[in-house]
Amino acid sequence: MKRFITAAIFAAIAMPVVASFSQAGTIERACNRSDRSAATRAMCGCIQDAADITLSGTDQRLAATFFQDPHRAQEVRQSDRSAHERFWLRYRSFGQTAEAMCS
């Protein structure tokens, strides 16, 4: 019985931790993998929350590529494609939201 209670307590403690790793969003995962010193779990989670408010899943996948390849952001920003122009407006809104929420 004591083992069962110990196992149940461990499961109750571990479950939210496991769930948080498996439910991390695209932006949060990219942020956590980046080599930036400010990329703490809390900061990356907050940035993901801002992304969930302002960006679609497709937008988040594109934005996540910027963490590994910052030059990609410049390419998208300077692109003549109308889809990239619309994305960039949403991305700027995301940046403003993240700054307000996470600063």
C-alpha positions as CSV (number, residue, x, y, z in Angstrom):
1,M,0.0,0.0,0.0
2,K,2.8,2.4,0.9
3,R,4.4,1.8,-2.6
4,F,1.1,2.5,-4.3
5,I,0.7,5.9,-2.4
6,T,4.3,6.8,-3.2
7,A,3.8,5.9,-6.9
8,A,0.5,7.9,-6.9
9,I,2.2,11.0,-5.4
10,F,5.1,10.7,-7.8
11,A,2.7,10.4,-10.8
12,A,0.7,13.5,-9.6
13,I,3.9,15.5,-9.3
14,A,5.5,14.3,-12.6
15,M,2.4,14.5,-14.8
16,P,2.3,18.3,-15.1
17,V,6.0,18.3,-16.0
18,V,5.6,15.7,-18.6
19,A,2.5,17.4,-20.0
20,S,4.3,20.7,-20.2
21,F,7.1,19.2,-22.3
22,S,4.7,17.4,-24.7
23,Q,2.4,20.4,-25.0
24,A,5.1,23.0,-25.7
25,G,4.3,24.9,-28.8
26,T,6.4,25.4,-31.9
27,I,7.7,28.8,-30.9
28,E,8.5,27.6,-27.3
29,R,10.4,24.6,-28.5
30,A,12.5,26.7,-31.0
31,C,13.1,29.3,-28.3
32,N,14.2,26.7,-25.7
33,R,16.6,25.2,-28.3
34,S,18.1,28.5,-29.2
35,D,21.5,29.6,-27.8
36,R,20.2,32.9,-26.5
37,S,21.1,33.6,-22.8
38,A,17.6,35.1,-22.2
39,A,15.9,32.0,-23.5
40,T,14.7,30.6,-20.1
41,R,11.8,28.2,-19.9
42,A,9.6,30.9,-18.4
43,M,10.4,33.4,-21.1
44,C,10.0,30.9,-23.9
45,G,6.6,29.9,-22.5
46,C,5.5,33.5,-22.3
47,I,6.6,34.1,-25.9
48,Q,4.5,31.0,-26.9
49,D,1.5,32.4,-25.1
50,A,1.9,35.6,-27.1
51,A,2.2,33.6,-30.3
52,D,-0.9,31.6,-29.5
53,I,-2.8,34.9,-29.2
54,T,-1.5,36.5,-32.4
55,L,-0.2,33.8,-34.9
56,S,-1.8,30.9,-36.6
57,G,-0.1,27.5,-36.5
58,T,1.4,28.1,-40.0
59,D,2.7,31.5,-38.9
60,Q,4.2,30.0,-35.8
61,R,6.1,27.4,-37.8
62,L,7.5,30.1,-40.1
63,A,8.4,32.3,-37.1
64,A,10.1,29.4,-35.3
65,T,12.6,29.1,-38.2
66,F,13.9,32.5,-37.2
67,F,15.3,31.2,-34.0
68,Q,17.8,29.0,-35.8
69,D,18.3,31.2,-38.9
70,P,17.8,34.9,-38.0
71,H,18.7,35.8,-41.6
72,R,15.5,34.0,-42.7
73,A,13.5,36.7,-40.9
74,Q,15.2,39.4,-43.0
75,E,14.5,37.5,-46.2
76,V,10.8,37.2,-45.3
77,R,10.6,40.8,-44.3
78,Q,12.1,42.0,-47.6
79,S,10.2,39.5,-49.7
80,D,7.9,40.9,-52.4
81,R,5.4,38.1,-51.9
82,S,2.1,39.4,-50.6
83,A,1.7,36.4,-48.3
84,H,5.0,37.4,-46.6
85,E,3.9,41.0,-46.3
86,R,0.7,39.9,-44.5
87,F,2.7,37.5,-42.3
88,W,5.1,40.3,-41.4
89,L,2.2,42.5,-40.2
90,R,1.0,39.7,-38.0
91,Y,4.6,38.9,-36.8
92,R,5.1,42.6,-35.8
93,S,1.8,42.4,-33.8
94,F,3.2,39.2,-32.2
95,G,6.4,41.0,-31.3
96,Q,4.5,43.8,-29.7
97,T,2.3,41.4,-27.8
98,A,5.2,39.4,-26.6
99,E,7.1,42.5,-25.5
100,A,4.1,43.7,-23.5
101,M,3.4,40.3,-21.9
102,C,6.9,39.1,-21.2
103,S,8.9,42.1,-20.3
